[in-house]
Amino acid sequence: MISLDQVPAILGYEFPAEFAKHEATWLSWPHKEASWPGKIESIYPNYSLFVKYLAMSETVRINVANEAMENFAKHHLNNAGVNMSAVEFFYHPTNDAWCRDHGPSFLINQHAEYKKVVVDWNYNAWGNKYPPFDLDDVIPSKIGKHFNLPVYHPGIVMEGGSVEFNGAGTLLTSTCCLLNQNRNPHLSLEEIEAYLENFYGVKQILWVSEGIVGDDTDGHIDDTVRFVNEDTVITVIEESKSDENYSLLQTNLQELKRMRLLSGKQLNIVEIPMPDAVIYEDQRLPASYANFYISNQHVIVPTFNCNKDDKALSIIQSCFTNREVVGIDSTDIIWGLGSFHCLSQQEPAV
């Protein structure tokens, strides 16, 4: 049972939208060879370019294991021309780099004694697929302790990439992930909704059904549907009817069209294409333009050396009049089965 007097929502805390102002972006420096087998060295230039754009408008806080990893990271970041005065390192060892899922969920309340709190969900590496994950699981509490912030422990598995927020009380997620038996098999949909409402400070949960092929997270929403403002979403569609993503994404599209926000309004739906299939070592990778990250000044979009890159960037730019859209080649990074949004977690400004 959830003790209602001890949940952030009752105390007036909310999880802001990603397009709200950030104090910082959190990252966990990539170091796990098994996540990019035979390719990890190739990801650092474009990962560092990602950091370069982040550091133009906000602090970048990076979890590293030790001084040696910090120095290794500084070497690559300096090579990319990163503004190092905006980069901070924290000796928080991790198992892997996917800070969206193991990083802290920051909630804010301007009127509370503590204006910012941390929610530390349980983390099990997407259904116990990639043990060990014990170091990743405690990252939010370490960060909370470092900054002397209250830390809430809901006690259930939840990943940041599985939830998307409009900043006005609505959360979008997918049944294929949150209702998967490898997460919280003891909880019903209604019980999961109660956790989301109480520990993210939202009032409405909207569900799509499907994820994309090749996504080892069982269908994270950040590969399919993203809020760009309170009532507008970008959603990926597959243009080729022969592609195995076509019907999955059409299902999501039809569900989005039926949704209504708390105000009663329909969603404004902006469609962007999926890139051509990215195959490496006979494995289809979860390449998606929806895995972009919204920083204070930029929208950083993964690209895939594909003739649809420019079209996707142009459509995304049309949704963000106050930010510059930047494409960064993610062809090597996606071999790790995630891209820029999966690698990052925003810390909101208060």
C-alpha positions as CSV (number, residue, x, y, z in Angstrom):
1,M,0.0,0.0,0.0
2,I,1.1,3.6,-0.7
3,S,1.2,5.7,2.4
4,L,-0.4,8.9,1.1
5,D,1.1,11.3,3.6
6,Q,4.6,10.4,2.4
7,V,4.2,10.8,-1.4
8,P,5.5,13.8,-3.3
9,A,2.2,14.6,-5.0
10,I,0.4,15.2,-1.7
11,L,3.2,17.6,-0.8
12,G,2.7,19.6,-4.0
13,Y,5.7,18.3,-6.0
14,E,5.6,17.7,-9.8
15,F,7.9,16.3,-12.4
16,P,8.4,19.2,-14.9
17,A,8.3,18.7,-18.7
18,E,11.7,18.3,-20.4
19,F,11.1,21.5,-22.2
20,A,11.0,23.4,-18.9
21,K,14.2,25.2,-17.9
22,H,17.0,23.0,-16.6
23,E,19.6,23.5,-14.0
24,A,21.7,20.7,-15.4
25,T,21.8,17.5,-17.4
26,W,23.0,14.3,-15.8
27,L,25.0,11.7,-17.6
28,S,26.8,8.5,-16.7
29,W,30.0,8.2,-18.7
30,P,29.9,5.1,-21.0
31,H,32.4,2.5,-20.1
32,K,30.7,-0.9,-20.4
33,E,32.3,-2.7,-23.4
34,A,29.5,-5.3,-23.5
35,S,27.0,-2.5,-24.3
36,W,28.9,-1.6,-27.5
37,P,30.8,-4.8,-28.3
38,G,33.7,-4.1,-30.6
39,K,32.6,-0.5,-30.9
40,I,32.8,1.4,-27.7
41,E,35.8,3.6,-28.7
42,S,33.9,4.8,-31.8
43,I,31.1,6.3,-29.7
44,Y,33.2,8.9,-27.8
45,P,33.5,11.6,-30.4
46,N,29.8,12.0,-31.0
47,Y,28.9,11.4,-27.4
48,S,31.3,14.2,-26.6
49,L,29.7,16.4,-29.2
50,F,26.4,15.8,-27.4
51,V,28.0,17.1,-24.2
52,K,29.4,20.1,-26.1
53,Y,25.9,21.2,-27.1
54,L,24.5,20.6,-23.6
55,A,27.3,22.6,-22.0
56,M,26.4,25.7,-24.1
57,S,23.3,26.4,-22.0
58,E,23.4,24.4,-18.8
59,T,25.6,22.5,-16.4
60,V,26.5,18.9,-17.3
61,R,26.9,16.6,-14.3
62,I,28.7,13.3,-15.2
63,N,28.8,10.2,-13.0
64,V,32.2,8.5,-13.2
65,A,33.8,5.6,-11.3
66,N,37.1,7.3,-10.3
67,E,39.8,9.8,-11.2
68,A,41.0,7.6,-14.1
69,M,37.6,7.6,-15.7
70,E,37.3,11.3,-15.1
71,N,40.6,12.0,-16.9
72,F,39.6,9.7,-19.7
73,A,36.3,11.6,-20.1
74,K,38.1,15.0,-19.9
75,H,40.5,13.9,-22.7
76,H,37.5,13.2,-25.1
77,L,35.5,16.2,-24.0
78,N,38.5,18.5,-24.5
79,N,39.1,17.0,-28.0
80,A,35.5,17.9,-28.8
81,G,35.9,21.5,-27.7
82,V,33.5,21.2,-24.7
83,N,33.2,24.2,-22.4
84,M,34.7,22.4,-19.4
85,S,33.8,25.1,-16.9
86,A,30.2,23.9,-17.3
87,V,31.1,20.2,-16.6
88,E,31.1,18.6,-13.1
89,F,32.2,15.1,-12.2
90,F,30.8,12.9,-9.5
91,Y,32.5,9.7,-8.2
92,H,29.4,7.6,-8.5
93,P,30.3,4.3,-10.1
94,T,27.8,2.8,-12.5
95,N,27.2,-0.5,-14.3
96,D,26.2,1.2,-17.6
97,A,25.6,4.6,-19.3
98,W,21.8,4.8,-19.5
99,C,21.2,7.6,-17.1
100,R,17.6,8.2,-18.3
101,D,16.6,5.0,-16.7
102,H,18.9,4.7,-13.6
103,G,19.3,8.4,-12.9
104,P,17.3,10.5,-10.4
105,S,13.7,11.7,-11.1
106,F,13.7,15.3,-9.9
107,L,10.4,16.8,-8.7
108,I,10.0,20.5,-7.7
109,N,7.7,22.6,-5.6
110,Q,8.6,26.3,-5.5
111,H,6.7,26.8,-2.2
112,A,8.1,23.9,-0.2
113,E,11.0,23.9,2.3
114,Y,12.9,21.7,0.0
115,K,12.2,23.1,-3.5
116,K,13.6,20.0,-5.1
117,V,13.3,16.3,-4.2
118,V,14.5,13.0,-5.7
119,V,12.5,9.9,-6.4
120,D,14.6,6.7,-6.5
121,W,12.6,4.1,-8.3
122,N,13.8,0.5,-8.3
123,Y,15.9,-0.4,-11.3
124,N,16.4,-3.9,-12.7
125,A,18.0,-3.3,-16.1
126,W,14.9,-3.7,-18.2
127,G,13.5,-6.8,-16.7
128,N,16.8,-8.3,-15.4
129,K,18.2,-8.5,-18.9
130,Y,21.7,-7.2,-18.1
131,P,23.0,-8.0,-14.6
132,P,24.7,-6.7,-12.6
133,F,22.8,-3.4,-12.0
134,D,23.4,-2.8,-8.3
135,L,25.5,0.3,-8.9
136,D,23.0,1.8,-11.2
137,D,20.1,1.1,-8.8
138,V,21.5,3.4,-6.1
139,I,22.6,6.4,-8.3
140,P,19.5,8.6,-7.4
141,S,20.0,8.1,-3.7
142,K,23.7,9.0,-4.0
143,I,22.8,12.2,-5.8
144,G,20.1,13.1,-3.3
145,K,22.6,12.6,-0.5
146,H,25.3,14.7,-2.2
147,F,22.9,17.6,-2.6
148,N,21.1,17.1,0.7
149,L,17.7,16.5,-1.0
150,P,14.9,14.3,0.4
151,V,14.8,11.0,-1.5
152,Y,11.6,9.0,-2.0
153,H,11.6,5.3,-2.5
154,P,8.3,4.0,-4.2
155,G,9.6,0.4,-4.1
156,I,8.6,-0.5,-7.6
157,V,10.5,-0.8,-10.9
158,M,10.3,2.3,-13.1
159,E,12.5,3.7,-15.9
160,G,12.7,7.3,-17.0
161,G,12.6,6.3,-20.7
162,S,9.2,4.7,-20.1
163,V,7.4,7.9,-19.2
164,E,6.9,11.2,-21.0
165,F,5.4,14.4,-19.5
166,N,3.6,17.5,-20.7
167,G,4.2,19.6,-17.5
168,A,0.5,20.1,-17.1
169,G,-0.6,17.0,-15.3
170,T,-0.4,14.4,-18.1
171,L,2.0,11.4,-18.4
172,L,2.3,9.3,-21.5
173,T,3.5,5.7,-21.3
174,S,3.2,2.3,-23.0
175,T,1.5,-0.9,-21.9
176,C,4.1,-3.1,-23.6
177,C,6.7,-1.8,-21.1
178,L,4.9,-0.9,-17.8
179,L,2.6,-3.9,-17.9
180,N,5.4,-6.3,-18.9
181,Q,5.7,-9.2,-16.4
182,N,9.4,-8.6,-16.0
183,R,8.8,-5.3,-14.2
184,N,6.1,-5.3,-11.6
185,P,4.0,-8.5,-12.1
186,H,2.2,-8.0,-8.8
187,L,0.7,-4.7,-9.9
188,S,-2.4,-4.0,-12.0
189,L,-2.7,-1.1,-14.5
190,E,-4.7,0.8,-11.9
191,E,-2.1,0.2,-9.2
192,I,0.7,1.3,-11.5
193,E,-1.2,4.5,-12.4
194,A,-1.5,5.2,-8.6
195,Y,2.3,5.0,-8.3
196,L,2.8,7.3,-11.3
197,E,0.3,9.9,-10.0
198,N,1.7,9.8,-6.4
199,F,5.4,9.8,-7.2
200,Y,5.5,12.0,-10.3
201,G,2.8,14.4,-9.3
202,V,0.6,13.9,-12.4
203,K,-3.2,13.7,-12.7
204,Q,-3.7,11.8,-15.9
205,I,-2.0,8.7,-17.5
206,L,-2.3,8.1,-21.2
207,W,-1.3,4.7,-22.7
208,V,-0.1,3.7,-26.1
209,S,0.3,0.0,-26.8
210,E,3.5,-0.5,-28.8
211,G,7.2,0.1,-28.9
212,I,9.6,-0.3,-31.9
213,V,11.3,-3.5,-33.1
214,G,14.8,-4.0,-31.7
215,D,14.1,-2.0,-28.5
216,D,15.4,-4.2,-25.6
217,T,13.5,-2.0,-23.1
218,D,10.2,-3.6,-24.1
219,G,8.8,-0.5,-25.7
220,H,10.0,2.8,-24.1
221,I,7.9,5.8,-25.0
222,D,11.0,7.9,-25.7
223,D,11.4,6.0,-29.0
224,T,7.9,6.6,-30.2
225,V,6.0,9.6,-28.7
226,R,7.3,12.8,-27.3
227,F,5.7,16.0,-25.9
228,V,7.0,19.2,-27.4
229,N,4.6,21.4,-25.5
230,E,1.6,20.9,-23.3
231,D,-0.7,19.7,-26.0
232,T,1.5,18.7,-28.9
233,V,3.3,15.4,-29.4
234,I,5.8,14.2,-32.0
235,T,5.2,10.6,-33.0
236,V,7.2,8.4,-35.3
237,I,5.5,6.6,-38.2
238,E,6.9,4.0,-40.6
239,E,6.2,4.9,-44.2
240,S,6.9,1.5,-45.7
241,K,3.9,-0.9,-45.2
242,S,6.3,-3.9,-45.6
243,D,8.4,-2.8,-42.6
244,E,7.7,-4.6,-39.3
245,N,7.3,-1.3,-37.5
246,Y,4.5,-0.1,-39.7
247,S,1.5,-1.7,-38.0
248,L,2.9,-1.1,-34.5
249,L,3.3,2.6,-35.1
250,Q,-0.1,2.9,-36.8
251,T,-1.7,1.3,-33.7
252,N,0.0,4.0,-31.5
253,L,-1.1,6.8,-34.0
254,Q,-4.8,5.7,-33.8
255,E,-4.6,5.6,-30.0
256,L,-3.1,9.1,-29.9
257,K,-5.9,10.4,-32.1
258,R,-8.5,9.2,-29.6
259,M,-6.8,10.7,-26.5
260,R,-8.1,13.8,-24.7
261,L,-6.1,15.9,-22.3
262,L,-7.3,17.1,-18.9
263,S,-8.7,20.2,-20.6
264,G,-10.7,18.0,-22.9
265,K,-8.5,19.0,-25.9
266,Q,-7.3,16.6,-28.5
267,L,-3.6,16.2,-28.9
268,N,-1.9,18.0,-31.7
269,I,0.0,15.2,-33.4
270,V,3.1,15.8,-35.5
271,E,4.3,12.8,-37.5
272,I,7.9,12.2,-38.3
273,P,9.3,9.3,-40.3
274,M,11.3,6.4,-38.9
275,P,14.8,6.2,-40.3
276,D,15.6,3.3,-42.7
277,A,16.3,0.1,-40.7
278,V,19.7,0.2,-39.1
279,I,21.2,-3.3,-39.0
280,Y,24.5,-4.3,-37.4
281,E,25.7,-7.9,-37.1
282,D,22.3,-9.1,-38.3
283,Q,20.5,-7.3,-35.5
284,R,17.9,-4.6,-36.1
285,L,18.7,-1.7,-33.8
286,P,16.1,0.6,-32.2
287,A,16.9,3.7,-34.4
288,S,14.4,6.5,-33.9
289,Y,14.4,10.2,-34.4
290,A,12.1,10.5,-31.4
291,N,15.0,9.7,-29.0
292,F,16.0,13.4,-29.0
293,Y,17.0,15.4,-26.0
294,I,15.7,18.9,-25.2
295,S,18.3,21.1,-23.5
296,N,17.9,24.8,-22.6
297,Q,19.0,26.0,-26.1
298,H,19.0,23.0,-28.3
299,V,17.1,19.9,-29.4
300,I,19.7,17.2,-30.0
301,V,18.5,14.6,-32.4
302,P,20.1,11.3,-33.3
303,T,20.7,10.9,-37.1
304,F,21.6,7.7,-39.0
305,N,23.3,8.6,-42.3
306,C,19.9,8.2,-43.9
307,N,18.1,10.2,-46.5
308,K,15.2,10.8,-44.1
309,D,17.5,12.6,-41.6
310,D,17.0,16.1,-43.0
311,K,13.2,15.7,-43.2
312,A,13.0,14.6,-39.6
313,L,15.2,17.4,-38.4
314,S,13.2,20.0,-40.4
315,I,9.9,18.7,-38.8
316,I,11.3,18.7,-35.3
317,Q,12.7,22.2,-35.8
318,S,9.2,23.4,-36.8
319,C,8.0,22.3,-33.4
320,F,10.7,24.2,-31.4
321,T,10.7,27.9,-32.4
322,N,12.9,28.9,-29.5
323,R,15.6,26.2,-29.8
324,E,18.1,25.2,-32.4
325,V,17.7,21.6,-33.6
326,V,21.0,19.8,-34.0
327,G,21.5,16.4,-35.6
328,I,24.4,14.2,-34.3
329,D,25.3,10.9,-36.0
330,S,24.1,8.1,-33.7
331,T,24.9,5.2,-36.0
332,D,27.6,3.9,-33.7
333,I,25.9,4.9,-30.4
334,I,22.6,3.1,-31.4
335,W,24.6,-0.2,-31.3
336,G,24.2,0.2,-27.6
337,L,20.4,0.0,-28.2
338,G,19.8,3.6,-27.1
339,S,20.6,7.2,-28.0
340,F,20.8,10.7,-26.6
341,H,17.6,10.7,-24.6
342,C,18.4,7.3,-23.1
343,L,21.8,8.6,-22.1
344,S,20.6,11.7,-20.3
345,Q,18.4,12.9,-17.4
346,Q,17.4,16.5,-16.9
347,E,17.6,18.3,-13.5
348,P,15.0,21.1,-13.5
349,A,15.7,24.6,-12.4
350,V,13.7,25.9,-9.5
